[in-house]
Amino acid sequence: MLQMRPNCECCNKDLPAETKGAFVCSFECTFCEECVSSVLGGVCPNCGGGLVPRPPRAVALLAKYPASTQRVHKPGGCAKAA
């Protein structure tokens, strides 16, 4: 089950689990659509893997399967992995 992290690691934008607009890599690093397209070019800055759209979690399932509350943020921003 996906952790559904609550924010973009680059800009700290809120990314609620029940909405679209979040992207993840295979390690579940999480980024917003704007950072993925304008800064990262679709590549995770942490592992170099591809970023794909994270599916939203149905609101009805959030009570039983809550999203993570742990925020991961890089205050200095993100740069594309070398």
C-alpha positions as CSV (number, residue, x, y, z in Angstrom):
1,M,0.0,0.0,0.0
2,L,1.3,3.4,-0.9
3,Q,2.3,5.7,1.9
4,M,0.6,8.7,0.2
5,R,3.1,11.3,1.6
6,P,1.3,14.6,2.2
7,N,3.6,17.1,0.4
8,C,6.0,17.8,-2.4
9,E,9.6,17.2,-1.4
10,C,10.8,20.2,-3.5
11,C,8.4,23.0,-2.8
12,N,6.4,21.6,0.2
13,K,3.1,22.0,-1.6
14,D,0.3,20.1,0.1
15,L,-0.7,16.9,-1.9
16,P,-3.7,15.4,-0.2
17,A,-4.1,11.6,-0.7
18,E,-7.5,11.9,-2.3
19,T,-6.5,14.3,-5.1
20,K,-4.6,14.1,-8.3
21,G,-1.4,16.0,-9.1
22,A,1.2,14.1,-7.1
23,F,4.0,12.1,-8.7
24,V,6.1,9.3,-7.2
25,C,9.1,7.2,-8.0
26,S,9.5,3.5,-7.0
27,F,10.7,4.6,-3.6
28,E,7.6,6.8,-3.1
29,C,9.5,10.0,-3.2
30,T,6.7,12.5,-3.8
31,F,6.6,15.6,-5.9
32,C,3.9,18.0,-7.3
33,E,3.1,18.2,-11.0
34,E,4.7,21.7,-11.3
35,C,8.1,20.6,-9.9
36,V,8.1,17.4,-11.9
37,S,7.6,19.2,-15.2
38,S,9.5,22.5,-14.6
39,V,12.4,21.5,-12.4
40,L,12.8,17.7,-12.4
41,G,12.0,16.8,-16.0
42,G,10.2,13.6,-14.9
43,V,13.3,12.2,-13.0
44,C,13.5,11.7,-9.3
45,P,16.3,13.8,-7.8
46,N,17.0,11.2,-5.1
47,C,17.3,7.9,-7.1
48,G,17.3,8.9,-10.7
49,G,14.2,6.9,-11.4
50,G,11.1,7.9,-13.4
51,L,8.3,9.8,-11.8
52,V,4.7,8.6,-12.5
53,P,1.3,9.9,-11.4
54,R,0.3,8.8,-7.9
55,P,-3.2,7.4,-7.9
56,P,-5.6,9.2,-5.5
57,R,-6.9,7.2,-2.6
58,A,-10.7,7.0,-2.3
59,V,-12.0,9.2,0.4
60,A,-14.1,6.3,1.8
61,L,-10.9,4.3,2.4
62,L,-8.9,7.0,4.1
63,A,-10.3,6.2,7.5
64,K,-9.3,2.6,7.3
65,Y,-6.1,3.2,5.3
66,P,-4.9,6.7,6.3
67,A,-2.3,8.6,4.4
68,S,1.1,9.3,5.9
69,T,1.4,12.5,7.9
70,Q,5.2,12.5,7.7
71,R,6.4,15.5,5.6
72,V,9.6,15.2,3.6
73,H,11.0,18.5,2.4
74,K,14.3,19.7,1.1
75,P,14.3,23.4,2.1
76,G,17.0,24.1,-0.5
77,G,14.8,22.8,-3.3
78,C,15.5,20.0,-5.7
79,A,17.8,19.5,-8.6
80,K,17.6,16.8,-11.2
81,A,19.7,13.7,-10.3
82,A,23.0,13.6,-12.1
